[in-house]
Amino acid sequence: MSLKKQDLKIFIPVLILFLFNYLYFIYDVHDSYEMLGDQSRDWRIASSKDIQLIGTSISSGGNSLGPIFYWLLQLTYHILGPFFNYLPHIAVYSQSFFFALANSFLFYSLAKKYNQSLVFIFSLFILYITSPILASMAGLSWNPNYATMFINLSLAFAIYKNILSNGYEKINKINILVFITLSWFSVQCHSPALFYFLASMLFILIKTKSKRLKFEFLFISVILLLILQIPFIIHTFSISSELNNYVGNTGTATFIHKFLLFQGGFGRGFIFLMNDSSLILFQVYKIFPLLIIYLLTFIKVFFFKLYKDYLVQFFLLYIFITYYGFSCIPSYDRSTYLLNEHLFIIAILPIIILFNGAIKNTKINLFFQTIILLIIISLIPYRYSKKESKMEFYSKLVSASEKIFMKYPEIRSIVIPKFPLAVDSTIIYEGFGGKISEKSNLEAKIDINGNISYNTMQ
């Protein structure tokens, strides 16, 4: 097959995957966007013209390590906002675009490497995209989603540019800088992405041939990270109390202490990787799906000597660091979302390694790959029905806010039903052009059905 035909063969499913990924993530978001505490807070911050220096606040103390999430959100607000009345759900439009772009690029890179399994890999991407919990999270404007995007994008770039295969070389210095930047942006978005970053940096260091090049790689990595952290450093050291969030008795400090001193609940790390990954991908609480996949993958890796393949080597190192990292991390009530950005490498990559080249006969191989694709496609409606993040009140809130603005461009406040997490509904009213002012004596109330009533305040 000529190069052009081969590229076209891959390009068509890449385009299909991009469109499916994007449309699947944004479907119905304009009616049922789950605008809760974090989303209200972040969209309000995005509306500011001030340059953010830090990331989102962390429940255990401190903030995410950089402002890239807010910078992307601010671009969305100020560029797309005017076309959509600055409604909060448009944050998902840009987030899903970048997510779909990263996944499509990752598919392209893997399809080029494992070209005989193109249909099968395409099937696994559909399985990944339609995983109910991942799709639910993708329907939110949330920093872990951008961390996922940057991890998938950086991994795709590393495979495409053979960074993981060759390590650091003089000729790939620019590519290394791009890779480090993309990888570190994932950490700036969501701290647990640090496990991916550490695995990537350590693997490149191991793959780098000479001691001189290893030292040069470490040197440019440190310099680049310091540059990327300038906004965070300026903020943290300009407010002395901020340092307590990273050195005091907080969840962040506790995790770092446990991580560095080898103190963790290693059974918890196993549960994270096996049980929670099975939950996200297959919507089952049983450990067995991922456990069986891992056992079979390890058997195949060592029986067929696949450990000579750089991507297999990276996976083995990555899973070890991730397992150790999640063993040390403090417990959370919502533990599943912490695996969001690691899910592809933890759950999908071992399946690719396991089944790639399992059937040597080309026609039989293609036949079975097609059957798997059809089965996964048939499961899409069921998996979509299991999505969890829907806020039916959102469309009513938008409609009511517009009606309030059309009748009263300036009011004192808007009262809405109570939700588990605070919802700042005024950002929708203000998006239409309304003004919240203490000078007004009018209060609007929106009930759960979207009905509006008004009270005159003394």
N, C-alpha and C positions, 0 to 999 in steps of 0.2 A: 504494500500500500504506500502510495506517495505521501510525502510530508503534508501537502495541502489537503489531501483526502483525510489523512489521520487527524489533522487539526480541525477540519470541518466535522468529523465524526465526534470529536470531543466538544466542539463549540456549541453545537445544537443542544445537547443535554445541559451544558453550562447555562445557556440562555433560558431554557425551560426551568431549570432549578432556581435561577435568580427570580424569575417572575412568580413561580409558585411560592417560594420562600417569602417574598415581599408581600404578595397578596394574602397569603395565609396569616401572616402576622398582623396586617392592618385590617383584615376583614372585620366589619362591625364595630371597629374601635370608636367610630364617630358617634355611635349610639350607646355603647356600654363601657366606655373607658373607665377604669377603676382609679379615679382621682382621690387618693387618700392622703394621709399626712405627708409622706415623703414627696409625693407628686405635687401637692399644693405648695409645699415649701420650695421645692426646686424650681418650679415654674415661676414663682414669685421672684426668686433670686435671678432667674434667667431674664426677667423683665428689666433688670437693672442694667444701666450702661457702664457701671463700674466693672473693672477687670477683677475677677475673682482670683485669689491667691492660693486657696486651699480647696480640698474636695468636700464631699458630703460628711456630715457628722456621723460618728460611729457610736452605736448605743453603749458600747463598753468603755467609751472615753476617747477623746481626740477626734481627728478627722482623717478621711482618706488622704493619701500621701501627695496628692497633686490636683490641680484644677482642670485637667483636660476634659472631664465630664461636663463641668459647668461651661467651659468654653464652647464645646459642641452644642450644648443646650442653648446657650446665648445666640449662637449663629442661627440655630433653628428659629428661635423667637424673633430675631430681628430681620431675618431674610424671608422665611415662610410666613411668619406671623401676620403681616399686613394682608395676605391673600386669604386668610382663614379667621379673621376677627380675633387673632391671638388666642384661639381656643387651645386649652392645654393638651388635648389629644394629638395635636399635630407634632408633638415631640416624638410620638411613636412613628410618624411617617418617616422622619429622617433617621431615627434609630433603626427602624426595620430596613431601610435602604442600605445602610452601612452593614448591618447584620447579614443581609442577603448577599451583598457584594463580597464580604469576607468568606461566607460559606461557599459561594460559587467559585471563588479563587482557590479555596482549599480543595474543593472537588476537582477542579482542573489540575491542580498540582498532583493530587493522588492518582487521578486517572492517567496522567502522563507516566507516572512511576509504575502503576499496576494496570497497564492498558488492557490486559486480557480479562480484567474483572470490572470493566467500565460500568456495565449494567448493574452489577451487584453493588458496587460502591454508590451508584446513583440511588439504588433502593435504600441503602443504609442512611443516606442523607435525608431521604424522605421520611424514614423512620425517626431520625433525629429531630427534624424540624417539627414533626407532628407529635412529638412526645408531649403529653398533656400539660405537665408542670412547666416544661421549658416554654411551650407556646403560651401558657398563661402568663408567665413572667415577661415574655416578649411583648405582650399586649400592655405592659406598663412602661412608663418612662422611668427607668431605674438604672442606677450606676452599675450593678452587676451585669446587666445586659451589654453595656459598652465594654466591660472587662472581657466578657465572652467574645465579643466581636474582635477586640484587639488580639486576644490569644489566637483565635482561628486565623486572623489575618497574618499575624507574625509567623505562625506555623506554616501557613501556605507559602509565604515569602521565603522562609528558610528552606522548604523542600524545593521550591522552584529555582532558587539560586544555589542549591547544593551547599548551603551553609553548614547544615548538620553533618554533611558527609565530609567536607574538606576542613572544617575548623577555620581558624583565623589565618588568613594569608594576606600578603601585601596587595595582591590584585583584587581582593574582595573587601577591602577596608570600608568602602562606601556602603556596600551591602550589609556589612556587620553593624555599622552605625544605624542604618535604617531598622535592622532587626532588633537591636537593643532598644531603640526608641519605641517601636511598636510594642515590644514586650513590656517595657517599663510603664507605658501608658495604661496597660491592663492593670498594673499594680496601683497606679494613681486612681483608677476607677474603683477598685475593690481589693482590699488588702489580701484576701486569701489567694489572689492570683500570684502572690509572691512565690508560691511553690513552683509554678510554671517558670517564672523568671529564674529562680535558683537552679532548677533542673537544666534549663537552656544554657545558662552561662557556664555551669559546670561541665556540661557535655561539650560545648565548643572548646573550653579550656583543655579538656582531655583529648579532643580530636586535633588540636593545634600541635604541629610537629615539633618545633624546636623550643627550648627554654626561652630564648630571646623573644620569639613571637608570642609565647605565652605571657611573658611579662608585658609586652607591648599591648596585647589584648586587654589585660587587666588594667593597665594604665589608662587606655582610651575609654574603657568602660566606666571607670571611676570618674574621669573628667566629664564624660557625657552625662552621667547620672547627676553629678553636681550641677551641671548646667540646667538639666530638666527640673531639678528641685529648687532652683533659685526662687520662684514665687513662694513655695512652701517655706523655705528657709527664712525669707524676709518676714513672712507673717508670724512664724513660730517664735523667732528670736526677737521680734519687736514687741511681743506681748509675753512677759515673763511667766505669767500663769499658764500659758499654753504648754510649756514644757512639762508641767505636771501630768498632762494627759498621756505622756509617753514614757515617763520615768516613775510615775507614782503607782499607787495601788489600783490600777485599772485593768480591764480585760486585755487591752493591748500589751501592757507591761507584763501581765501574767503570762500571756502566750509567748512573748519573746523570751522570758525567763525560763519557761518550760522547754522551749525549742532549743535554746542554747545549752541548757544543762541536762538534756536528755531526760526530761521529766514529763511523762504523758501517760494517758490511759490507752494503751495500744490496742485493747479490744475495741475501744471506741473508733479508732482509725479504721479497723476492719469493717465495722458496721457502716461507717461513712461510705467507704468505697464500694462495698458489695450491696448492702441493703438499700442505702439511699440512692445509689446509681440505678439499681433495679427499679426502684420506685419511680424515679424521674423518667427513665426510658420506657419501661414496660407497664408502669402504673400497677405494680405489684409490690407488696412489702416483703416478699420472700427473698432471701439471699441467693437462692439457688441459680437463677439465670446467669448472673455475672460470675458467680463462683465456678459454674461448669465451663463457661466461656474461658475464664482465666486458666483453669486447670488444663483444658484442651490446648489452649494457646501455648502455654509453657511446655507442654509435652511436644507439640509440633516444633517449637523454636529450638529445642535441644536435640530432638530426634533428627530433624532435617538440617541442623546447624544454621538456622536462620539468624542466630546471634551475630553473624558476620554482616548482616544488613544494618545500615546505620539507623534506619527508622525503628527497627526492632530494638536496637541498643538504646536508643533514646527513650523508647517506651518503658523499657525495664528500669532505667535510671529514674525516669519521671514518676513511675508508679511507686517506687521506693520512697522518694522524697515526699510525694503527696500523701502516701500512707503515714509516714512519720509526722508530717505537718499536721494532718487532721487528727492524729493521736494527741498532739500537744495543745490544740486549739481549745479554748474554753467552751463549755457546752452552751448551746443556744436553744431557745424554744422552736425556732424555725430553722432547723439545721439543714434542711434539704437545699435551700437556695444557695448555701455556701458552696455547693458542688456545681452550680450552674455553669461557671466558666470552664470547669475541668471535665465536663461530661463527655465531650467528643473524644478526647484522648483516653479517658478512662474506660468508656463503654463502647465506642464505635471503632477506634483504631485497633484494639485487639481482635475484633470480629473480622476486620479486613485482613489482618495478619493471618488469622486462623483459616479463613476460607479462600484466600487468594491462591490460585493455581491448584486447588484441590482436585479438579477434574482436568485431565490433560487434553482430552478430545475436545476440539474447539466447538463443534456443533452441539455436542451434549452439554458442554459447559454453558454455552449461550442459552440453550433451552432451559436449563435449571435456573440460570440467572433471571430469565424472563418470567418464569413461574414465581420466583421470589418477589420480583417487582410487582406483578399483578396482585399477589396476596397482600403486600404492604399497601398498595393503592386502595384495595378493597376495604382496608381497615381505617382509612382516613376519616370517614364520617363518624365512626365509633369513637376514634381517638379525639376528634374535635368535640364531641359531645361531653367528653371528660374534662374539658378546659374549666378551670376554676375561677379565673379572675374576670368577673363581669359585674358591672355596677349599673343596673337597669335605671337607676335614678339619674345618671349622667345626662342622657338626652333630654329628660324633663327639666333638669337644672339649666341646661343650655337654652332651651326654648323659653322657659320662664324668665331667665335673666335678660334675654333679648326683649321680651314683652315689657318687663319693668323699665328697661332703658328707653324704649319707644314712648312710654307714658311719662316716666320721670327720669330725666337725664342726670339728676342729682338726688341722692337719698342719704339717710344717716347710716343705715345698716341693713343687712339681709340676714334673716334667720332661716335656717334649714334644719331638717331632722338631725338628730345626733347619730353619729356613726362611731364604730370602734376606734378609729383614728380621726383626728381633726381634719375637716375639709374646709379650705379657704375658698368659699364660693364666690367671693367678691372679685376674684381675678377674672372670672368669666364675664361678669357684669361690666367690669372696667375694660375688658377686651373689646366689647361692643362700643365703647366710648363713654360709658357711665362714670360718674364721679361719686366716691364715698366722701361725705363731708359732715362734720359735726354741726355745721351751720344749718343743715336741713333738719327738720323735725319729723321726717317721715321714715317709718321702718317698714320694710317689705318682709313678708313671711311666705316661704314656699313649703308646702306640705309634701308628703311622700309621693303623692299622685301628680305633683307638678302644679297644683292649684295655688293661686296667688291671693294673698290678702294684705291689707295695709293698716298700719296703726299710726296714729298721730301721737308723738311723744311730747311731753311738756318740757 
